[in-house]
Amino acid sequence: MRVSVILPVFLLILLPLCANAAEEGLKMEIGARGGADVSKRNLDEDYKSAEIYLLKQLPWGMAFGEQNTLTSRFDFGATYLEAGDDEGAMLAAGVNLALGLWADRVELEIGFRPTWMFDHEYGDDDFGGGMQFTSHAGLAVNWHQAVLSYRIQHTSNAGIYKRNPGLNLHMVGLGYRF
């Protein structure tokens, strides 16, 4: 119930960002990612995830030579998370730094997003509470307006709760840049 109310509210908040990007000439990307857990050493359940995301280039960045750039981006994601018979959702919003190589055909990215996990208990796994933090490192290949991406991401609560097992996911995505 909470996800069905909160997700549309966040999407409505993002509409002005879309309009603003067209006016300023800043790139945006929308897409979907999916993945599964990497490390089972702290977790009893097997995790699968699906995410819709929005990246919006921010005005801070710089060029290195003729074909390389460093850009900053706003990163928003709404994630469906499944483990065994349990399912839940996460919302995350933060920033990325992307190093664009060969006229931005290849990008290396790192990022950090504060994350809200709506259900923090999956089977025998307890992530401690709703407030989490997600960091990632990834690679994207851009072909015209299509983007194929891979990232490894870690979500944990940074020790703010008594339990902090952490969740590591391999994520593969397909996006559209405009």
C-alpha positions in Angstrom: 0.0 0.0 0.0 2.7 2.5 0.9 4.7 1.8 -2.3 1.5 2.4 -4.4 1.2 5.9 -2.8 4.8 6.9 -2.5 6.0 5.9 -6.0 3.5 8.1 -7.9 4.4 11.0 -5.6 8.1 10.6 -6.4 7.4 10.4 -10.1 5.4 13.6 -9.9 8.3 15.3 -8.2 10.6 14.2 -11.1 8.4 15.8 -13.8 9.9 19.3 -13.4 13.4 17.7 -13.7 12.4 16.3 -17.1 11.2 19.7 -18.3 14.2 21.5 -16.9 16.6 19.1 -18.7 15.2 20.0 -22.1 15.6 23.7 -21.5 19.2 23.5 -20.3 20.4 20.9 -22.8 21.4 18.5 -20.0 21.3 14.8 -20.8 18.8 12.5 -19.1 18.6 8.7 -19.1 15.7 6.4 -18.2 15.9 2.7 -18.0 15.5 -0.6 -16.2 18.0 -2.8 -14.3 17.8 -6.2 -12.9 20.1 -8.3 -10.8 20.8 -10.8 -8.1 22.9 -11.0 -4.9 26.6 -11.6 -5.1 27.7 -12.6 -1.6 25.8 -15.1 0.6 28.2 -15.0 3.5 26.0 -12.7 5.6 22.6 -13.6 4.2 20.4 -16.7 4.3 18.1 -15.8 1.4 18.7 -15.5 -2.4 17.8 -12.0 -3.6 16.6 -10.8 -7.0 15.9 -7.2 -7.9 14.4 -5.1 -10.6 14.7 -1.3 -10.8 13.4 1.5 -12.9 15.8 4.5 -12.9 16.3 8.1 -13.9 19.7 9.8 -14.4 19.8 13.5 -14.9 23.1 15.2 -15.8 23.9 18.0 -13.3 25.6 21.3 -14.5 28.9 20.4 -12.7 31.5 18.7 -14.9 34.6 19.2 -16.9 36.3 18.0 -20.1 39.7 16.2 -20.3 41.1 16.7 -23.8 38.9 16.4 -26.8 37.0 13.2 -26.0 36.9 12.6 -22.2 34.6 14.1 -19.7 33.8 14.0 -16.0 30.2 14.7 -15.2 27.9 14.6 -12.2 24.4 13.2 -12.3 21.3 12.9 -10.1 20.4 9.2 -9.7 16.9 8.1 -8.7 15.7 4.5 -8.6 12.6 2.6 -7.5 13.5 -1.0 -6.8 11.5 -4.2 -6.4 13.3 -6.7 -4.2 12.4 -10.4 -3.8 13.9 -13.1 -1.5 12.2 -16.4 -1.1 8.5 -15.8 -0.4 9.1 -12.2 0.7 9.0 -9.1 -1.5 9.5 -5.4 -0.9 10.6 -2.1 -2.4 13.3 0.4 -2.1 13.5 4.1 -3.1 16.9 5.7 -3.6 18.1 9.1 -4.7 21.7 10.4 -4.8 24.5 11.4 -7.1 26.9 9.8 -9.5 30.2 10.8 -11.0 30.8 9.5 -14.5 34.1 9.5 -16.4 33.2 9.5 -20.1 35.9 8.0 -22.4 36.1 8.1 -26.2 33.5 10.8 -26.7 31.3 9.3 -23.9 31.0 5.9 -25.7 32.2 4.2 -22.5 31.5 5.5 -19.0 33.0 4.5 -15.7 30.7 5.5 -12.8 30.7 5.6 -9.0 27.8 6.8 -6.9 26.1 7.0 -3.6 22.3 7.1 -2.8 20.6 7.3 0.5 18.0 4.5 0.3 14.6 3.7 2.0 13.9 0.0 2.3 10.2 -0.4 2.9 10.5 -4.0 4.3 13.8 -4.7 6.1 13.1 -8.3 7.0 13.3 -11.1 4.3 13.0 -14.6 5.7 15.7 -15.0 8.3 17.6 -11.8 7.1 17.1 -8.6 8.9 18.6 -5.4 7.5 18.0 -3.6 10.8 15.7 -0.8 9.7 14.4 1.2 6.7 17.2 3.7 6.3 20.0 2.3 4.2 22.8 3.6 2.0 23.6 2.3 -1.5 27.0 2.8 -3.2 28.0 1.4 -6.5 30.7 1.2 -9.2 29.8 0.5 -12.8 30.5 0.6 -16.5 28.2 1.8 -19.3 28.5 1.5 -23.1 26.6 4.1 -25.1 25.5 3.4 -28.6 23.5 6.3 -30.1 20.8 6.8 -27.5 20.9 3.3 -26.1 22.9 2.5 -23.0 23.9 -0.9 -21.8 25.2 -0.9 -18.2 26.6 -3.1 -15.5 27.1 -2.1 -11.8 27.9 -3.8 -8.6 26.2 -2.2 -5.7 26.3 -2.5 -1.9 23.3 -1.6 0.3 23.7 -1.4 4.1 22.7 0.8 7.0 26.3 1.9 7.9 25.9 0.6 11.4 23.1 2.9 12.4 21.0 -0.2 13.5 22.1 -3.2 15.6 21.9 -5.5 12.6 23.8 -4.7 9.4 24.4 -7.6 7.1 24.5 -5.6 3.8 23.3 -6.6 0.4 25.6 -6.9 -2.6 23.9 -7.0 -6.1 25.2 -7.4 -9.6 22.9 -5.2 -11.8 22.6 -5.2 -15.6 20.6 -2.4 -17.2 19.3 -1.1 -20.5 18.5 2.6 -20.8 17.6 5.4 -23.2 19.4 8.7 -23.2 17.9 11.9 -24.4 
